[in-house]
Amino acid sequence: MSAQRSPKGFAVVDFETTGINPSGGDRAIEVGIVHVAPDGTLEDEAETLIRVQRDLGASNLHHIHAADLMDAPDFAGIAAELRDWLDGYVFVAHNAVFDSRFLNAEYNRLGYATPVDRTTSICTLRLSNRFLGLRSLDDCCRELGIRNADAHSALGDAHATALLLRGFLHGIPDWEGWRPALRAAAELEWPRIEERPRPWMPRQSHAARRPASPFLNRLQSGNPDASDVHHADAVMLDAAAEYADLLDQCLIDARLSEHEKSALVDMANALGLAREDCLRIHEHYFADVADEAWLDGRLTDDEERELRQVGELLSIDADVIDAAIAGTTVTDTATGRHARRRHGEPYATDGAHDGSRTADPNHLQSDAMPPSGTRSRTTQESDGKSQRNHAGGRKHGRHRSPEVVPNDDAQRDIVLGKPVVRSTTPIPVPGRTLDGSGRSRFRLHRGDRLVLTGTMNRSRDEWIYLLEGLGLVIWPTVTMQVRLVVAADIDSESTKARKARDYGIPIVDEDWLERALCNGLVEE
């Protein structure tokens, strides 16, 4: 016969979730726990985000975004430690029926049953309704002078509920429910969890503030010496163009989601590009973006904002970004290139709208690739390596530029230490067109298919009405024929978003779509 265990106290729990119906597929995405001693003393506490592969629901309420969950453990990774936090304690929540349903649904997914139910838990909502005549946690906190500065975070609400519980323990110490609940909790049997535990991860606002590291820091450093035979290899030149193609696709909205950063890192690793290689490609890419922004001789507020945003994303030196925005002529010592404009001076063109332009005679041609959206590829017919399938990297074939055969108007450029041939005549890429100044832009056409995913600010019906009125087709699922996916959260791990990444289809958010529509996203 096992010895009787002493009551430990109360475990006050709160879940943030994707919705209200776990049986319908909604998931827990954050849990906060506070231990409270039988006398009402608050003891220790813990919290973690929980990664799920689905849309996160009303992010405007719980303030959790898909990028926040990318490094978080899934429920299987926290199941064992969460069990330890709950074993021997009375399960307490403000609306215990809601939180216990999610607790049990998550454990049931793993094949476990917990002893938590209506009869073994305490609900502070029911106590509040009975003794205070109030129901919502916010109303109860105001009534008792409890400050909940972090409402709608799991730990914030769990801590406020723990203080509310302490108020009841002190205010109604003779309530008939305390002692039976404590005795029962000490005897409840919790399952043994077999899943391997992972470290818990609090939301960033609760963790120690750390500056965000550029995603290039995830890459290994190599030998940046351009004379190295590794950099002179034609395969490396092809790798640079491959990486630049993906970069161009990812920056359609002048942003890099966490998934896009990971995709770029994965591709760089698969292609054998070191950090220095990628930084050099970034520098040339940024210079091309700046050139395109200045083609009409002026920089709008939106262009300035996006130029600075892209420069920071690509780890471009602040002085280079400032010079590009100011429109001054500077020499970038890292790339050896000169800015090709002065403030207010557009490029001279031949008037043919073919994108060709007369460059500053002092300019050293050293671009790593043609202007955005018109990348050429260096081929090596003898071994066919330009068509190789990079192990571990994703294919983005529908966004890749066609092969370019050198012609009479070609000019010599320097890429990773080796001369390559680049045509000055832009070649359109599927999905991108050239405006009157020769700039490459992402455009949609009537009949193109779009997919919407997630809970957006506008209603789904409103977006469908607006987009269909422009001649676009709202498609229910992601297929290779879909041109664009619009997500409430660009890092969403919904089925639609994950399939779009597999197919190399751009994912943008609602705000970008609003601006792009105003700027003529849809062409006849």
C-alpha positions, 0 to 999 in steps of 0.5 A: 500500500503506497503512502498517502501524499500530502497536498501540494497546493494549487496549479493556476493554469491559463492557455492561449489558443487558436480558437474556442473549439478543441474538438474542431481543431483549435489548438493551445499555443501558449500555457502559463502556470503559477503554483499557489500554496494552500495558504495562498502564497504565490510560489513559482511560475512557468510559461512557454509558447507551443508550436502548432502547424496551423493558422493562429486565429485572432492574433490581435487578441493573444498577440502571438504570431507564427514567427514567435513559435518557430523555435518553440516546442510542440505540445509533445515537447512540453507534455512531460514537464507540464505533467510534473507542474500539475501532478499533485496540485489542484487544477485551477483556471478562470473558466476551468471547463475551457482550459481543461478541455484544451489540456485534455485535447492536447494530451489525447492527441498524444494518446494520454488521459489526464485526471483533470475534469470538472470534479477535480478542478476549481473554477475562479469564474464560478467562484467570482460569479457566486461571491462577487457577482462578476464573471470576466477576469478583467472585472474581477481584477478591477473589483479587487484592485489586481493589476493585470498589465499583460492581459491575454498572455498566458502567464499574465492571465494565470498570475492575475487568476492566482492573485484572485484565488489568493483573495478567495482563500483569504476572504472565504477560508471556510469554503467547503471546496478547498480541503476536498480538492486538495486531498483529491489532487494529492491522490490523482494518478497522472500518466507517465509521459514517454515523449522527449522533453524540450526546453520551454520558451516564453514569449519574447516580451517576457524573456530577456531582450536580445538584439535580433541577429541578421539571418546571415549569422546562421551561415558558416564563414568561408574564405572571402578571397575572390582568388580562391579557386572555389569562387572562380568555379562556374558552379559557384556563379550559377549558385549565386544566381540561384540564390539571387532568384530566391532572394528576389522572390522573397523580397516582393513585399520588401520583407523577409518572414522567418520562413523566408530567412530559413529558406535562404539559409537552407539554399545557401548551405545547399549551394555551398555559399558562405556568409561572405558570398551571400553578403556580396550578393546582398550588396549587389542586389541592394545596389540594383534595388537603389538604382531602380528606385532612382530611375525616375529621378526621385525617391518617394516616401514609400521607396525610401522606407522600403529601401532602408528596410531591405538594406537592414534585412540584407545587413548592408552597412548603414552608411551605404543605405544612407548614401543610397537614400540621399542619392549621393555618389559613393564608392562601396569599398566592400563591392568596389562599385560606385553609385550611378546617380546623384540626387535628382538625376535620373539615368539617361535612357535610349528612350526605347523602354527596354530597360537599357540605360547609359551608365556613369562612365566612371562606374565600375561594372561589378554587379553580381546579377542583372536588375531585380527580376531579370537575373541571367545564369552562367551555364556550363554545357560540358557538365550540365551543372547549371541544371543540377538539383541541389540536395536539401534546397527547395526548387522555385522553378516557376520564379527562376529566370530563363537562360540568357545567351550572350549577344552583341549588347552584352557587357562583362561583369565581375561575380565572386571574382570571375568575369561573367557575361550579362545582357543589358536587355531585360528579359521578363520573368513570369509574373513580373513586368517592366514599367515605363522606366524599366523597373521590374515589378511583381504584377497580377493579371485578370484571371490569376488565382489567389488564395486567402488564409487566416483571420484578417482585419477585413472579412473574408467576404469583403476581400473576395468581393474586392479581388473578384471585382478586379478580375482575380480568382479566389481559389480554395486550395494551393496548387501550382497554378496559384500566383499569390497567397495572402495570409493574415500572418506571413509566417503562418504554418497553416496547410495553405501557407506550408504548401505555398512554400513548398511550391515557391509561391509568394506569401504576402500579408493584408497590409501589403496587398492593400498598398499594392492594389493602390499602386496598380498590382492588377494589370489588364 
